[in-house]
Amino acid sequence: MKIDASTRGIIAHTAPVKPKTFNDMEEAARAMKEQDSRRDSIFRQSMEAQSMPENYWRKNFRKQ
């Protein structure tokens, strides 16, 4: 960062370099596939959890 001494204003600033998240495209693609499968798994689990009360009531009413 460069500051003007007389006005105490910033003359120039260079943002810090961000490190790369992935080394190559294959690694990034692999990470995206893992994320997709994780998201699908969570969705599937939530759907199963929502359908369980319905199945519970159906089974109990059929027995009586």
N, CA, C and O atoms as a Tripos MOL2 file, in Angstrom:
@<TRIPOS>MOLECULE
protein
  256   255    64     0     0
PROTEIN
NO_CHARGES

@<TRIPOS>ATOM
      1 N           0.8510   -1.1570    0.0000 N.3       1 MET1
      2 CA          0.0000    0.0000    0.0000 C.3       1 MET1
      3 C           0.9060    1.2320    0.0000 C.2       1 MET1
      4 O           1.8330    1.3420    0.8030 O.2       1 MET1
      5 N           0.6220    2.1360   -0.9030 N.am      2 LYS2
      6 CA          1.3970    3.3730   -0.9730 C.3       2 LYS2
      7 C           0.5160    4.5260   -0.4840 C.2       2 LYS2
      8 O          -0.6220    4.6870   -0.9250 O.2       2 LYS2
      9 N           1.0660    5.3190    0.4360 N.am      3 ILE3
     10 CA          0.3160    6.4460    1.0070 C.3       3 ILE3
     11 C           1.0590    7.7430    0.7110 C.2       3 ILE3
     12 O           2.2770    7.8170    0.8790 O.2       3 ILE3
     13 N           0.3300    8.7610    0.2710 N.am      4 ASP4
     14 CA          0.8960   10.0830    0.0210 C.3       4 ASP4
     15 C           1.1260   10.7510    1.3790 C.2       4 ASP4
     16 O           0.2000   10.8890    2.1780 O.2       4 ASP4
     17 N           2.3680   11.1600    1.6260 N.am      5 ALA5
     18 CA          2.7220   11.7280    2.9220 C.3       5 ALA5
     19 C           2.0450   13.0670    3.1790 C.2       5 ALA5
     20 O           1.6730   13.3550    4.3170 O.2       5 ALA5
     21 N           1.8780   13.8800    2.1620 N.am      6 SER6
     22 CA          1.3000   15.2090    2.3710 C.3       6 SER6
     23 C          -0.2130   15.1530    2.5970 C.2       6 SER6
     24 O          -0.7310   15.8750    3.4490 O.2       6 SER6
     25 N          -0.9190   14.3210    1.8620 N.am      7 THR7
     26 CA         -2.3790   14.2590    2.0140 C.3       7 THR7
     27 C          -2.8290   13.0860    2.8840 C.2       7 THR7
     28 O          -3.9870   13.0090    3.2950 O.2       7 THR7
     29 N          -1.9070   12.1910    3.1530 N.am      8 ARG8
     30 CA         -2.1770   10.9690    3.9060 C.3       8 ARG8
     31 C          -3.2760   10.1250    3.2390 C.2       8 ARG8
     32 O          -4.0380    9.4270    3.9080 O.2       8 ARG8
     33 N          -3.3330   10.2070    1.9520 N.am      9 GLY9
     34 CA         -4.2870    9.4160    1.1670 C.3       9 GLY9
     35 C          -3.6040    8.2270    0.5290 C.2       9 GLY9
     36 O          -2.3930    8.2350    0.3060 O.2       9 GLY9
     37 N          -4.3620    7.2410    0.2470 N.am     10 ILE10
     38 CA         -3.8300    6.0400   -0.3950 C.3      10 ILE10
     39 C          -3.6580    6.3110   -1.8840 C.2      10 ILE10
     40 O          -4.5970    6.7170   -2.5680 O.2      10 ILE10
     41 N          -2.4420    6.0800   -2.3740 N.am     11 ILE11
     42 CA         -2.1260    6.2810   -3.7770 C.3      11 ILE11
     43 C          -2.3340    4.9810   -4.5490 C.2      11 ILE11
     44 O          -2.9320    4.9850   -5.6250 O.2      11 ILE11
     45 N          -1.8490    3.8860   -4.0100 N.am     12 ALA12
     46 CA         -1.9570    2.5950   -4.6780 C.3      12 ALA12
     47 C          -2.0980    1.4950   -3.6520 C.2      12 ALA12
     48 O          -1.5810    1.5850   -2.5380 O.2      12 ALA12
     49 N          -2.8030    0.4640   -4.0460 N.am     13 HIS13
     50 CA         -2.9890   -0.6810   -3.1590 C.3      13 HIS13
     51 C          -3.0740   -1.9370   -4.0120 C.2      13 HIS13
     52 O          -3.7720   -1.9620   -5.0260 O.2      13 HIS13
     53 N          -2.3730   -2.9610   -3.6070 N.am     14 THR14
     54 CA         -2.4310   -4.2460   -4.2880 C.3      14 THR14
     55 C          -3.0480   -5.2550   -3.3330 C.2      14 THR14
     56 O          -2.5500   -5.4590   -2.2260 O.2      14 THR14
     57 N          -4.1270   -5.8810   -3.7650 N.am     15 ALA15
     58 CA         -4.8010   -6.8730   -2.9230 C.3      15 ALA15
     59 C          -3.8990   -8.0830   -2.7450 C.2      15 ALA15
     60 O          -3.1410   -8.4310   -3.6510 O.2      15 ALA15
     61 N          -3.9730   -8.7290   -1.5840 N.am     16 PRO16
     62 CA         -3.1580   -9.9280   -1.3780 C.3      16 PRO16
     63 C          -3.5960  -11.0430   -2.3270 C.2      16 PRO16
     64 O          -4.7730  -11.1640   -2.6650 O.2      16 PRO16
     65 N          -2.6370  -11.8410   -2.7430 N.am     17 VAL17
     66 CA         -2.9020  -12.9350   -3.6750 C.3      17 VAL17
     67 C          -3.5990  -14.0620   -2.9250 C.2      17 VAL17
     68 O          -3.1110  -14.5400   -1.9010 O.2      17 VAL17
     69 N          -4.7500  -14.4790   -3.4540 N.am     18 LYS18
     70 CA         -5.4980  -15.5740   -2.8420 C.3      18 LYS18
     71 C          -4.9140  -16.8990   -3.3180 C.2      18 LYS18
     72 O          -4.6270  -17.0580   -4.5040 O.2      18 LYS18
     73 N          -4.7380  -17.8430   -2.4140 N.am     19 PRO19
     74 CA         -4.2280  -19.1550   -2.8500 C.3      19 PRO19
     75 C          -5.2930  -19.8850   -3.6680 C.2      19 PRO19
     76 O          -6.4910  -19.6920   -3.4630 O.2      19 PRO19
     77 N          -4.8440  -20.7130   -4.5830 N.am     20 LYS20
     78 CA         -5.7610  -21.4830   -5.4190 C.3      20 LYS20
     79 C          -6.4830  -22.5190   -4.5560 C.2      20 LYS20
     80 O          -5.8860  -23.1530   -3.6870 O.2      20 LYS20
     81 N          -7.7680  -22.6710   -4.8150 N.am     21 THR21
     82 CA         -8.5380  -23.6660   -4.0820 C.3      21 THR21
     83 C          -8.1830  -25.0660   -4.5530 C.2      21 THR21
     84 O          -8.0600  -25.9890   -3.7480 O.2      21 THR21
     85 N          -8.0190  -25.2200   -5.8700 N.am     22 PHE22
     86 CA         -7.6880  -26.5200   -6.4490 C.3      22 PHE22
     87 C          -6.4420  -26.3760   -7.3050 C.2      22 PHE22
     88 O          -6.1930  -25.3300   -7.9040 O.2      22 PHE22
     89 N          -5.6690  -27.4450   -7.3490 N.am     23 ASN23
     90 CA         -4.4350  -27.4300   -8.1300 C.3      23 ASN23
     91 C          -4.6930  -27.5850   -9.6240 C.2      23 ASN23
     92 O          -3.9860  -27.0030  -10.4470 O.2      23 ASN23
     93 N          -5.7100  -28.3740   -9.9680 N.am     24 ASP24
     94 CA         -6.0100  -28.5800  -11.3890 C.3      24 ASP24
     95 C          -7.5100  -28.7960  -11.5790 C.2      24 ASP24
     96 O          -8.2590  -28.9050  -10.6070 O.2      24 ASP24
     97 N          -7.9330  -28.8560  -12.8200 N.am     25 MET25
     98 CA         -9.3500  -28.9780  -13.1420 C.3      25 MET25
     99 C          -9.9200  -30.3390  -12.7340 C.2      25 MET25
    100 O         -11.0890  -30.4330  -12.3590 O.2      25 MET25
    101 N          -9.1080  -31.3830  -12.8040 N.am     26 GLU26
    102 CA         -9.5820  -32.7080  -12.4160 C.3      26 GLU26
    103 C          -9.9510  -32.7360  -10.9380 C.2      26 GLU26
    104 O         -10.9700  -33.3110  -10.5560 O.2      26 GLU26
    105 N          -9.1260  -32.1190  -10.1220 N.am     27 GLU27
    106 CA         -9.3980  -32.0610   -8.6880 C.3      27 GLU27
    107 C         -10.6660  -31.2470   -8.4140 C.2      27 GLU27
    108 O         -11.4590  -31.6030   -7.5430 O.2      27 GLU27
    109 N         -10.8520  -30.1720   -9.1480 N.am     28 ALA28
    110 CA        -12.0600  -29.3570   -8.9900 C.3      28 ALA28
    111 C         -13.3000  -30.1420   -9.4180 C.2      28 ALA28
    112 O         -14.3330  -30.0710   -8.7530 O.2      28 ALA28
    113 N         -13.2110  -30.8810  -10.5100 N.am     29 ALA29
    114 CA        -14.3370  -31.6880  -10.9800 C.3      29 ALA29
    115 C         -14.6760  -32.7780   -9.9680 C.2      29 ALA29
    116 O         -15.8480  -33.0480   -9.7090 O.2      29 ALA29
    117 N         -13.6540  -33.3980   -9.4020 N.am     30 ARG30
    118 CA        -13.8630  -34.4330   -8.3880 C.3      30 ARG30
    119 C         -14.5750  -33.8470   -7.1660 C.2      30 ARG30
    120 O         -15.4920  -34.4610   -6.6220 O.2      30 ARG30
    121 N         -14.1530  -32.6740   -6.7460 N.am     31 ALA31
    122 CA        -14.7690  -32.0260   -5.5970 C.3      31 ALA31
    123 C         -16.2300  -31.6790   -5.8810 C.2      31 ALA31
    124 O         -17.0790  -31.8090   -4.9990 O.2      31 ALA31
    125 N         -16.5250  -31.2420   -7.0940 N.am     32 MET32
    126 CA        -17.9120  -30.9250   -7.4600 C.3      32 MET32
    127 C         -18.7790  -32.1750   -7.4600 C.2      32 MET32
    128 O         -19.9260  -32.1270   -7.0170 O.2      32 MET32
    129 N         -18.2470  -33.3030   -7.9530 N.am     33 LYS33
    130 CA        -19.0010  -34.5550   -7.9500 C.3      33 LYS33
    131 C         -19.2730  -35.0120   -6.5160 C.2      33 LYS33
    132 O         -20.3710  -35.4740   -6.2070 O.2      33 LYS33
    133 N         -18.2810  -34.8820   -5.6500 N.am     34 GLU34
    134 CA        -18.4680  -35.2510   -4.2440 C.3      34 GLU34
    135 C         -19.5340  -34.3730   -3.5960 C.2      34 GLU34
    136 O         -20.3680  -34.8610   -2.8340 O.2      34 GLU34
    137 N         -19.5030  -33.1000   -3.8980 N.am     35 GLN35
    138 CA        -20.4790  -32.1790   -3.3510 C.3      35 GLN35
    139 C         -21.8880  -32.5200   -3.8570 C.2      35 GLN35
    140 O         -22.8530  -32.4710   -3.0940 O.2      35 GLN35
    141 N         -21.9980  -32.8610   -5.1380 N.am     36 ASP36
    142 CA        -23.2890  -33.2610   -5.7020 C.3      36 ASP36
    143 C         -23.8270  -34.5140   -5.0160 C.2      36 ASP36
    144 O         -25.0040  -34.5760   -4.6580 O.2      36 ASP36
    145 N         -22.9730  -35.5020   -4.8360 N.am     37 SER37
    146 CA        -23.4280  -36.7430   -4.2060 C.3      37 SER37
    147 C         -23.8060  -36.5050   -2.7490 C.2      37 SER37
    148 O         -24.7640  -37.0990   -2.2530 O.2      37 SER37
    149 N         -23.0650  -35.6440   -2.0620 N.am     38 ARG38
    150 CA        -23.3880  -35.3080   -0.6740 C.3      38 ARG38
    151 C         -24.7430  -34.6120   -0.5950 C.2      38 ARG38
    152 O         -25.5480  -34.9110    0.2860 O.2      38 ARG38
    153 N         -24.9940  -33.6750   -1.5230 N.am     39 ARG39
    154 CA        -26.2560  -32.9440   -1.5510 C.3      39 ARG39
    155 C         -27.4150  -33.8920   -1.8490 C.2      39 ARG39
    156 O         -28.4760  -33.7900   -1.2330 O.2      39 ARG39
    157 N         -27.2100  -34.8240   -2.8020 N.am     40 ASP40
    158 CA        -28.2530  -35.7970   -3.1300 C.3      40 ASP40
    159 C         -28.5560  -36.7050   -1.9450 C.2      40 ASP40
    160 O         -29.7130  -37.0310   -1.6820 O.2      40 ASP40
    161 N         -27.5200  -37.1060   -1.2400 N.am     41 SER41
    162 CA        -27.7040  -37.9580   -0.0680 C.3      41 SER41
    163 C         -28.5090  -37.2430    1.0120 C.2      41 SER41
    164 O         -29.4190  -37.8280    1.6000 O.2      41 SER41
    165 N         -28.1810  -36.0000    1.2710 N.am     42 ILE42
    166 CA        -28.9160  -35.2250    2.2740 C.3      42 ILE42
    167 C         -30.3730  -35.0500    1.8530 C.2      42 ILE42
    168 O         -31.2750  -35.1450    2.6860 O.2      42 ILE42
    169 N         -30.6090  -34.7940    0.5720 N.am     43 PHE43
    170 CA        -31.9670  -34.6470    0.0630 C.3      43 PHE43
    171 C         -32.7420  -35.9470    0.2280 C.2      43 PHE43
    172 O         -33.8870  -35.9370    0.6800 O.2      43 PHE43
    173 N         -32.1210  -37.0640   -0.1350 N.am     44 ARG44
    174 CA        -32.7610  -38.3710   -0.0100 C.3      44 ARG44
    175 C         -33.1380  -38.6550    1.4450 C.2      44 ARG44
    176 O         -34.2340  -39.1400    1.7270 O.2      44 ARG44
    177 N         -32.2110  -38.3450    2.3720 N.am     45 GLN45
    178 CA        -32.4780  -38.5650    3.7860 C.3      45 GLN45
    179 C         -33.6430  -37.7140    4.2720 C.2      45 GLN45
    180 O         -34.4730  -38.1840    5.0520 O.2      45 GLN45
    181 N         -33.7120  -36.4710    3.8200 N.am     46 SER46
    182 CA        -34.8050  -35.6070    4.2530 C.3      46 SER46
    183 C         -36.1340  -36.1010    3.6970 C.2      46 SER46
    184 O         -37.1560  -36.0240    4.3800 O.2      46 SER46
    185 N         -36.1330  -36.6080    2.4640 N.am     47 MET47
    186 CA        -37.3670  -37.1480    1.8870 C.3      47 MET47
    187 C         -37.8130  -38.3980    2.6400 C.2      47 MET47
    188 O         -39.0050  -38.5800    2.8890 O.2      47 MET47
    189 N         -36.8750  -39.2500    2.9990 N.am     48 GLU48
    190 CA        -37.2140  -40.4540    3.7610 C.3      48 GLU48
    191 C         -37.7590  -40.0850    5.1390 C.2      48 GLU48
    192 O         -38.6990  -40.7100    5.6290 O.2      48 GLU48
    193 N         -37.1690  -39.0740    5.7550 N.am     49 ALA49
    194 CA        -37.6300  -38.6470    7.0840 C.3      49 ALA49
    195 C         -39.0440  -38.0910    7.0120 C.2      49 ALA49
    196 O         -39.8290  -38.2830    7.9400 O.2      49 ALA49
    197 N         -39.3780  -37.4130    5.9340 N.am     50 GLN50
    198 CA        -40.7180  -36.8590    5.7890 C.3      50 GLN50
    199 C         -41.7400  -37.9400    5.4740 C.2      50 GLN50
    200 O         -42.9060  -37.8110    5.8480 O.2      50 GLN50
    201 N         -41.3330  -38.9890    4.8040 N.am     51 SER51
    202 CA        -42.2760  -40.0380    4.4410 C.3      51 SER51
    203 C         -42.4880  -41.0300    5.5790 C.2      51 SER51
    204 O         -43.4660  -41.7770    5.5580 O.2      51 SER51
    205 N         -41.6180  -41.0610    6.5520 N.am     52 MET52
    206 CA        -41.7500  -42.0150    7.6470 C.3      52 MET52
    207 C         -43.0440  -41.8300    8.4420 C.2      52 MET52
    208 O         -43.7180  -42.8270    8.7030 O.2      52 MET52
    209 N         -43.4310  -40.6150    8.8420 N.am     53 PRO53
    210 CA        -44.6930  -40.4890    9.5900 C.3      53 PRO53
    211 C         -45.8920  -40.9890    8.7880 C.2      53 PRO53
    212 O         -46.8100  -41.5750    9.3620 O.2      53 PRO53
    213 N         -45.9020  -40.7760    7.4960 N.am     54 GLU54
    214 CA        -46.9980  -41.2610    6.6670 C.3      54 GLU54
    215 C         -47.0390  -42.7880    6.6860 C.2      54 GLU54
    216 O         -48.1070  -43.3840    6.8280 O.2      54 GLU54
    217 N         -45.8890  -43.4090    6.5450 N.am     55 ASN55
    218 CA        -45.8280  -44.8710    6.5660 C.3      55 ASN55
    219 C         -46.2340  -45.4060    7.9300 C.2      55 ASN55
    220 O         -46.9010  -46.4370    8.0190 O.2      55 ASN55
    221 N         -45.8440  -44.7270    8.9760 N.am     56 TYR56
    222 CA        -46.1980  -45.1490   10.3300 C.3      56 TYR56
    223 C         -47.7130  -45.1640   10.4910 C.2      56 TYR56
    224 O         -48.2750  -46.1440   10.9810 O.2      56 TYR56
    225 N         -48.3700  -44.0980   10.0880 N.am     57 TRP57
    226 CA        -49.8260  -44.0140   10.2390 C.3      57 TRP57
    227 C         -50.5310  -45.0200    9.3390 C.2      57 TRP57
    228 O         -51.5290  -45.6170    9.7420 O.2      57 TRP57
    229 N         -50.0300  -45.2110    8.1440 N.am     58 ARG58
    230 CA        -50.6460  -46.1860    7.2380 C.3      58 ARG58
    231 C         -50.5830  -47.5910    7.8350 C.2      58 ARG58
    232 O         -51.5720  -48.3220    7.7940 O.2      58 ARG58
    233 N         -49.4460  -47.9710    8.3820 N.am     59 LYS59
    234 CA        -49.2820  -49.3110    8.9620 C.3      59 LYS59
    235 C         -50.2020  -49.4900   10.1610 C.2      59 LYS59
    236 O         -50.8360  -50.5350   10.3060 O.2      59 LYS59
    237 N         -50.2790  -48.4830   11.0170 N.am     60 ASN60
    238 CA        -51.0900  -48.6160   12.2230 C.3      60 ASN60
    239 C         -52.5780  -48.6520   11.9110 C.2      60 ASN60
    240 O         -53.3140  -49.3810   12.5770 O.2      60 ASN60
    241 N         -53.0440  -47.9080   10.9430 N.am     61 PHE61
    242 CA        -54.4640  -47.9030   10.6200 C.3      61 PHE61
    243 C         -54.8560  -49.1870    9.8760 C.2      61 PHE61
    244 O         -56.0010  -49.6260    9.9870 O.2      61 PHE61
    245 N         -53.9620  -49.7790    9.1460 N.am     62 ARG62
    246 CA        -54.2600  -51.0230    8.4480 C.3      62 ARG62
    247 C         -54.4370  -52.1780    9.4410 C.2      62 ARG62
    248 O         -55.2630  -53.0640    9.2220 O.2      62 ARG62
    249 N         -53.6690  -52.1680   10.5210 N.am     63 LYS63
    250 CA        -53.7330  -53.2620   11.5030 C.3      63 LYS63
    251 C         -55.0720  -53.2660   12.2380 C.2      63 LYS63
    252 O         -55.5330  -54.3300   12.6500 O.2      63 LYS63
    253 N         -55.6910  -52.1370   12.4090 N.am     64 GLN64
    254 CA        -56.9240  -52.0690   13.1990 C.3      64 GLN64
    255 C         -58.1090  -52.3050   12.3980 C.2      64 GLN64
    256 O         -59.2230  -52.2800   12.9210 O.2      64 GLN64
@<TRIPOS>BOND
     1     1     2 1
     2     2     3 1
     3     3     4 2
     4     3     5 am
     5     5     6 1
     6     6     7 1
     7     7     8 2
     8     7     9 am
     9     9    10 1
    10    10    11 1
    11    11    12 2
    12    11    13 am
    13    13    14 1
    14    14    15 1
    15    15    16 2
    16    15    17 am
    17    17    18 1
    18    18    19 1
    19    19    20 2
    20    19    21 am
    21    21    22 1
    22    22    23 1
    23    23    24 2
    24    23    25 am
    25    25    26 1
    26    26    27 1
    27    27    28 2
    28    27    29 am
    29    29    30 1
    30    30    31 1
    31    31    32 2
    32    31    33 am
    33    33    34 1
    34    34    35 1
    35    35    36 2
    36    35    37 am
    37    37    38 1
    38    38    39 1
    39    39    40 2
    40    39    41 am
    41    41    42 1
    42    42    43 1
    43    43    44 2
    44    43    45 am
    45    45    46 1
    46    46    47 1
    47    47    48 2
    48    47    49 am
    49    49    50 1
    50    50    51 1
    51    51    52 2
    52    51    53 am
    53    53    54 1
    54    54    55 1
    55    55    56 2
    56    55    57 am
    57    57    58 1
    58    58    59 1
    59    59    60 2
    60    59    61 am
    61    61    62 1
    62    62    63 1
    63    63    64 2
    64    63    65 am
    65    65    66 1
    66    66    67 1
    67    67    68 2
    68    67    69 am
    69    69    70 1
    70    70    71 1
    71    71    72 2
    72    71    73 am
    73    73    74 1
    74    74    75 1
    75    75    76 2
    76    75    77 am
    77    77    78 1
    78    78    79 1
    79    79    80 2
    80    79    81 am
    81    81    82 1
    82    82    83 1
    83    83    84 2
    84    83    85 am
    85    85    86 1
    86    86    87 1
    87    87    88 2
    88    87    89 am
    89    89    90 1
    90    90    91 1
    91    91    92 2
    92    91    93 am
    93    93    94 1
    94    94    95 1
    95    95    96 2
    96    95    97 am
    97    97    98 1
    98    98    99 1
    99    99   100 2
   100    99   101 am
   101   101   102 1
   102   102   103 1
   103   103   104 2
   104   103   105 am
   105   105   106 1
   106   106   107 1
   107   107   108 2
   108   107   109 am
   109   109   110 1
   110   110   111 1
   111   111   112 2
   112   111   113 am
   113   113   114 1
   114   114   115 1
   115   115   116 2
   116   115   117 am
   117   117   118 1
   118   118   119 1
   119   119   120 2
   120   119   121 am
   121   121   122 1
   122   122   123 1
   123   123   124 2
   124   123   125 am
   125   125   126 1
   126   126   127 1
   127   127   128 2
   128   127   129 am
   129   129   130 1
   130   130   131 1
   131   131   132 2
   132   131   133 am
   133   133   134 1
   134   134   135 1
   135   135   136 2
   136   135   137 am
   137   137   138 1
   138   138   139 1
   139   139   140 2
   140   139   141 am
   141   141   142 1
   142   142   143 1
   143   143   144 2
   144   143   145 am
   145   145   146 1
   146   146   147 1
   147   147   148 2
   148   147   149 am
   149   149   150 1
   150   150   151 1
   151   151   152 2
   152   151   153 am
   153   153   154 1
   154   154   155 1
   155   155   156 2
   156   155   157 am
   157   157   158 1
   158   158   159 1
   159   159   160 2
   160   159   161 am
   161   161   162 1
   162   162   163 1
   163   163   164 2
   164   163   165 am
   165   165   166 1
   166   166   167 1
   167   167   168 2
   168   167   169 am
   169   169   170 1
   170   170   171 1
   171   171   172 2
   172   171   173 am
   173   173   174 1
   174   174   175 1
   175   175   176 2
   176   175   177 am
   177   177   178 1
   178   178   179 1
   179   179   180 2
   180   179   181 am
   181   181   182 1
   182   182   183 1
   183   183   184 2
   184   183   185 am
   185   185   186 1
   186   186   187 1
   187   187   188 2
   188   187   189 am
   189   189   190 1
   190   190   191 1
   191   191   192 2
   192   191   193 am
   193   193   194 1
   194   194   195 1
   195   195   196 2
   196   195   197 am
   197   197   198 1
   198   198   199 1
   199   199   200 2
   200   199   201 am
   201   201   202 1
   202   202   203 1
   203   203   204 2
   204   203   205 am
   205   205   206 1
   206   206   207 1
   207   207   208 2
   208   207   209 am
   209   209   210 1
   210   210   211 1
   211   211   212 2
   212   211   213 am
   213   213   214 1
   214   214   215 1
   215   215   216 2
   216   215   217 am
   217   217   218 1
   218   218   219 1
   219   219   220 2
   220   219   221 am
   221   221   222 1
   222   222   223 1
   223   223   224 2
   224   223   225 am
   225   225   226 1
   226   226   227 1
   227   227   228 2
   228   227   229 am
   229   229   230 1
   230   230   231 1
   231   231   232 2
   232   231   233 am
   233   233   234 1
   234   234   235 1
   235   235   236 2
   236   235   237 am
   237   237   238 1
   238   238   239 1
   239   239   240 2
   240   239   241 am
   241   241   242 1
   242   242   243 1
   243   243   244 2
   244   243   245 am
   245   245   246 1
   246   246   247 1
   247   247   248 2
   248   247   249 am
   249   249   250 1
   250   250   251 1
   251   251   252 2
   252   251   253 am
   253   253   254 1
   254   254   255 1
   255   255   256 2
@<TRIPOS>SUBSTRUCTURE
     1 MET1         2 RESIDUE 1 A MET
     2 LYS2         6 RESIDUE 1 A LYS
     3 ILE3        10 RESIDUE 1 A ILE
     4 ASP4        14 RESIDUE 1 A ASP
     5 ALA5        18 RESIDUE 1 A ALA
     6 SER6        22 RESIDUE 1 A SER
     7 THR7        26 RESIDUE 1 A THR
     8 ARG8        30 RESIDUE 1 A ARG
     9 GLY9        34 RESIDUE 1 A GLY
    10 ILE10       38 RESIDUE 1 A ILE
    11 ILE11       42 RESIDUE 1 A ILE
    12 ALA12       46 RESIDUE 1 A ALA
    13 HIS13       50 RESIDUE 1 A HIS
    14 THR14       54 RESIDUE 1 A THR
    15 ALA15       58 RESIDUE 1 A ALA
    16 PRO16       62 RESIDUE 1 A PRO
    17 VAL17       66 RESIDUE 1 A VAL
    18 LYS18       70 RESIDUE 1 A LYS
    19 PRO19       74 RESIDUE 1 A PRO
    20 LYS20       78 RESIDUE 1 A LYS
    21 THR21       82 RESIDUE 1 A THR
    22 PHE22       86 RESIDUE 1 A PHE
    23 ASN23       90 RESIDUE 1 A ASN
    24 ASP24       94 RESIDUE 1 A ASP
    25 MET25       98 RESIDUE 1 A MET
    26 GLU26      102 RESIDUE 1 A GLU
    27 GLU27      106 RESIDUE 1 A GLU
    28 ALA28      110 RESIDUE 1 A ALA
    29 ALA29      114 RESIDUE 1 A ALA
    30 ARG30      118 RESIDUE 1 A ARG
    31 ALA31      122 RESIDUE 1 A ALA
    32 MET32      126 RESIDUE 1 A MET
    33 LYS33      130 RESIDUE 1 A LYS
    34 GLU34      134 RESIDUE 1 A GLU
    35 GLN35      138 RESIDUE 1 A GLN
    36 ASP36      142 RESIDUE 1 A ASP
    37 SER37      146 RESIDUE 1 A SER
    38 ARG38      150 RESIDUE 1 A ARG
    39 ARG39      154 RESIDUE 1 A ARG
    40 ASP40      158 RESIDUE 1 A ASP
    41 SER41      162 RESIDUE 1 A SER
    42 ILE42      166 RESIDUE 1 A ILE
    43 PHE43      170 RESIDUE 1 A PHE
    44 ARG44      174 RESIDUE 1 A ARG
    45 GLN45      178 RESIDUE 1 A GLN
    46 SER46      182 RESIDUE 1 A SER
    47 MET47      186 RESIDUE 1 A MET
    48 GLU48      190 RESIDUE 1 A GLU
    49 ALA49      194 RESIDUE 1 A ALA
    50 GLN50      198 RESIDUE 1 A GLN
    51 SER51      202 RESIDUE 1 A SER
    52 MET52      206 RESIDUE 1 A MET
    53 PRO53      210 RESIDUE 1 A PRO
    54 GLU54      214 RESIDUE 1 A GLU
    55 ASN55      218 RESIDUE 1 A ASN
    56 TYR56      222 RESIDUE 1 A TYR
    57 TRP57      226 RESIDUE 1 A TRP
    58 ARG58      230 RESIDUE 1 A ARG
    59 LYS59      234 RESIDUE 1 A LYS
    60 ASN60      238 RESIDUE 1 A ASN
    61 PHE61      242 RESIDUE 1 A PHE
    62 ARG62      246 RESIDUE 1 A ARG
    63 LYS63      250 RESIDUE 1 A LYS
    64 GLN64      254 RESIDUE 1 A GLN
